[in-house]
Amino acid sequence: MPRSHRHLRRTEPGINNVIRSVHNELYYHYGVKDILGIRNGYQGLNPEHGLEPVELDPEMVSNIHKLGGTMLSSSRGPQDPAVMVKYLCSLGINMLFCVGGDGTQRGAHGIAQEALRQKAPLAVVGIPKTIDNDIHFVQRSFGYATALEKAREVLDGAHVEAKGAPNGLAIVKLMGRHAGFIAAGATIASQEVNCTLIPEIAFKLEGDDGLLSFLRARILRKKHAVLVVAEGAGQHLFEDEAKDRDASGNAKLRDIGIYLRDRIGEYFTAEGIPIAIKYFDPSYIIRSVPANSADSILCDQMARMAVHAAVAGKTDMLIGYIHNYFVHVPIALAIGSKKYLNPEGDLWMAVVASTGQPERLGGIVPARVISTAHEDEALVAGSEF
């Protein structure tokens, strides 16, 4: 009997939904009874780690969609494609479902290419997973709608806390290493934010047109403020680049939230203006909750489309979602560029309108320097969602 596999990395809303829907489509629609779940992501495809696959059955997956996280656990770090393909063949697996962001999809592409070299009968299909919503050719990735819903709750609470103290300032750090979609979307949904900072736009701290001056004017005028900052914003403010890397090779970002909290506090103290700063970092809470209705539907659709593609013999491709249509996208094309929020687009203009902040704090050009037409297309595409 054919076997299937799904690969997971960082916990985000909807992963268990995808596992369940992939399993049920294979089991009930195509009659595949031998279905494996691989533990700890790509580590589970390297025998050196000693992680035996989990035999999935209807009873095991029946209620997992009601839970956050992932029943299979996750990991970071690359594994040798040759080793993984050999292991997959030894297990008799001929359909591999890789659930993850660009790093996971790069691994899937490597496995697919190695399977072709070895002439292994293996279909590799990616299911895009990134709460940051930054995968190219994917209009909305699952988990994003849930993230906005939960982030809005945090922002509404932060607004209450800010108003509850004289000169109260609530600083909320949200997810978004390279793209500001969550920060922007939650800002618009809440309508209680006074300034939003995203990775795509550099900003000044000092000067009459900088962030500190903007917050000073706001506090003196309204006696409270809410500041939202994406985790990847403001990295240009640190004196040297981050050199530490995680297991996947990604640069570990400096903590812009703590940095701004301390710098703003120092500034107001120097100005002789009392300030009550409340700091919120809800990232792990937002990631760990179950998927909401919109994401649950998207998870189910993407999972079933992935199964149809794999059974049809498609490989080295992921399920894209563009203009409300599901499409097959070559993995190499999808990982060739990231999707960014367009600083000239409707989404950012909506942020500016709802917060009342300047389009550019300090008049600095966007942090993303567009050097090729291909990157420009990716940037523009990011503004439509």
N, C-alpha and C positions, 0 to 999 in steps of 0.2 A: 504494500500500500504506500502511496506517496506520503511524505511527511512535510510539515511546515515548520517555520521558525520565525520568531519575531525578536528584534534586538532593541534594547532600550538603554537610555542613558539618564539624563536628569529627570527627576520627578516633576510632572506637570499635570494639570487637570486633563483627564480624558484618556490616559494611556490604558487603563484597565478596560475602558469602553472599547478601544481598538482591539485589544487582545480578545475580548469576548466576541466581538462581531466577526473578526477574522476566523476564529474557531468555529462559530456557528455557521458561517457561510460555507466553510469547507466541510463541516460535519453533516449538516442537514441538506444543503443544496447539492454539493458535489459528492457526497458519500465518503469523504475522507475520514477514516476513523483513527488513524495513527498520527496524532498531532503533538508536537513537542514545543515546549517553551524553554528558551535558553536563558539561563540565569546570569545575572551580572553582565549583561551586554556581550560585547565581543570577547570578554574574558572567558565566557562560557563556551566559546568555540576553540579555545586553546586547551588541549588536554592537560597541559602543565598546571593549570589552576585547579584541576580536580573537581570541576563543577558538573555534576551529572544533570542532563536535561530533565525537565518536569513533564511527565505524561499528562497532557491536558484532556479533560473530559467534560461533558455538559454540566455535571454536578459541580465540578471545581470552579467553573467560570460563571455559574448561574447568577451570582450576586455581586461579582467584583466591580461591576459598573457603578455600584452605589458607593464605592470607596475611592478616596483620593490615592495618589501614589501609584505604585506598580507592584503587582503580585510577584513579578520576576526579578525585582531589584535592578540596579543600573551600575554603570562604572564609566570611567574615563580612561583614555589611553589606547594607543594602536596595538594591533596584533598582526602577525605575519599572514597575509592573504593566502599564501601557499599552505600554511599549516591549517588555516580555517577551512579551506576548500577540501583538503584531505580528510579532515575530521567530519565535515558535512557528508562527504561521500561514504565514509565508514558507517555513518548512521543511516544511510539510505535516504537522506533528505534531498528532495528535488525541487522544493519551493521555499524560498527564503524571503521573509518579510522583515524589512529593516525600518524600525520606527525611530526617527530622530531628526536632528537638525543637520546643518551642513557638515559637521564632523562625522556624524554617523553615515551620512550619504556618501561622503568621500570613501569611507570604509566599504560601503556597499558597492560603490563603483570599482574599488580595488578587487573585491571578491568576485564580482561579475567578470572583470577582465581576466582574472586568474582562472576562473572556471572555463572561459573560452580557450585559454592557453592549454589547459589540461583536458579539454574536450569533455568536461564533466556535464552531465545532464542536469543543470541547475538554473532555475529561473529566479532572478534577484529583483525584487520590487520594493521601492522605497515608499514609506508613508511619512510625509513631512510632519515633524513635530518641533515647534518652537513657539514658546509663549510670547517671545518678542515680536513675532509676526514678520520676520526678516528674511524669509526664504523667497527667492525670486521665482516667479511664475505661480505663486500661491497667494491668491487674493486674501484669504484669511486662513490662518492655520488654527487647528483645534487647540483649545486652551486660552486663546486670546479673548474671546467673549467673556469667559469666566473670570479671567484676570481683570478685565475692565469692571465687571460687576463688583468684585471684591475690593478692588482698588478704590472704586467710588465710595464704598462704605467707609473705608479708612479716611478718605479725603473729607467726607461729610463729618466724621467724628473729629478729625483734626481741626476743622473749621469751628466746631463747638468749643473745643479746647482753647483755640486761639482767642475766641470772643470771650471766654470765661476768665481771662486774666487781663489786667491793664497792660497795654502794649504787648499783647500776646502774639507770638510768631510761631506758627506750626511749620516744621520742615518735614516733608515726606519724601523718602527715597524709594523709587519704584524700579522695576526691572527695565532693562534696555541697555545692553552692552554697546551696541553699535547703532541701534535704531530707536527712535523715540515714540514709537506707536502706542505703547501702553501709557506712557506719561501724557501724551497728547489726548488720546481717547478718553482716559479717566478724567482729565481736566475738563473736557467738553461735557462729559456725562454729569459731572458733579456741579459745575457752574459756581463753585465756591472757592476756586483757586485764583490767586492774584498774580502769580508768576510761575512759569514752567520753563525748565531748562532741559534741553535734549542734546544728544551727541552730535547731531548734524549741524548745530549752530554754535560757534564759539562765542564767548561773552566776556566782557570786562567786569572786574570787581570794582576797581578804583575809578575815580573821576566823576564828573557831573552827570555823565550818561551811563555810568556803570551800575551793577546790581546793587551795591551797598547804598548808593545815593537813591536809587529807585525805592528800595525797602524803607529807607529813612523817611522819604516823603510820604509813603503809604502809611507807615506807622503813626507819623505825626498827624496825618489827615483823618485816618479811620480808626486808629488805636488797636488795630489787629491786622494780621496778614497770614496767608497760606502760601507757602513756597513748595513746589514740586520739582524734584530733580531726578532725572534718569541716571542709573548707576554709571553709565559711560560718558555722561556729560562732564565738561570742565576738566578733562584730563590734561589740557594744555596749561592749567594753572600750577601744576606741580613742576618743580625745578628740573627733575630728571625723569626720564621714561622708566616705567615699571619694567624690571628685568626678570622678575620671578614668573615662572610659567606653571600652568597646571599640567596634569598628566596627559592632556590632549595637545599640549603645546600652545594653548591660548595664554596671552599675557594676562597676569592678574592685575586687575584695575585697582588704582588707588581709591580709597573710600572718600568720594566727593561729598557724601552726606555729612560725615563727621567733620570734614575739612570746612565746609560752609557753616556748619553749626558753630564751630570755634571762631572762625574769622568774623562772622556776623556779630557774635557776642563781644569780641574784642573791639570791633568798630563802634558799636553802640555805647560800650563802656567809655571809650575814648571821647565820644561825642557828648558824654554826660547825659545820655537818654536811657532811662530804665527800660529793660527788655525782658520778657518772660518767654524763653524759647522752649518749645515742646518738640522733641525729635521722634519721628516714627520711621521704622524700617520693617515693613510687613512682608518682605519678599517671600520668605519661606512659608508663611501662613497662606499667602495667595497661591503659591505653587501646590500646596498639599491638599487643597479642597477637591471634592468631586466636581465633575463637569456639570455645567448648567444645561438647560434644555437645548439652547442653540448649539453648544459644543457637542452635546451628546448626539444630536442629529448628524452633525458634520463628521464626527468620529465614525459613526455607523456607515455613512455614505463612503467615506474614504477607504475604510477597511474592506467593504464589499467590492468596491471598484478595484482595489489592489488584488483581491482574490481572483476576480474575473480575469485580470491581466495576466497573473501568474499561470492560471490554468490554461490560458490561451497560448502560453509559451513566450510571452513578452519577458524581456530581461533588461537589466541595466537601465531601468527607468523608474520614475516616481510618479505618484498621482498628484498632478497639479490641479489648480482650481482658479480659473480665470473667467471673468464676466459671467459668473454663476454656472459655468460649465466645468465638468471634470475632464481633464485631458492627461494624456501620457506625455511626460517630459523626459528626455534623456537626462540621466543623472549628471553627466558631465556638463551639460548646458545649465542645469539648475544651480550647480555649485560654482559656476564660473564667475558669479558676481552676487553681491548681497543686495537686498532690497532696503532702500533708505526712505525716510520721510522727506518729502520735497519741501524745502524751506520757502519755496515760492508757490506752493500748492494750496488747495482749498482746506486741507486738514489743518495746516499750520495757521492759515488765516482765521480759521474758526477758533483756534487757541488764543490768538491775539485778540480777537473780538470778545471772547468770554472773560479773559483775564484783565484786559486793559493795559497790558504790558507793551513796550515797543516791539516791533518786529525783530530788531537787532539791538540787544543791550550793548551799548558802546559802538554801534555801527560796524561791528566786525563782520566780515564776509562769512558765509557758511563754512563750518569746519571741514566738510567734505569737499575736496578739490576734485572737480570733474575733469578728467584728462582724456577720455575717449568717448566716442558716440555710444558705445555699448554701455558704459557706466552711466551715461546721461539717461539712456532709456530706462535703466534700472531705477535711477533716482526718480524720474518722472512717474514711473509705474507705481512707486511707493506712495504717491500722494493721492491715489484714487480711492483708498480704502478707509 
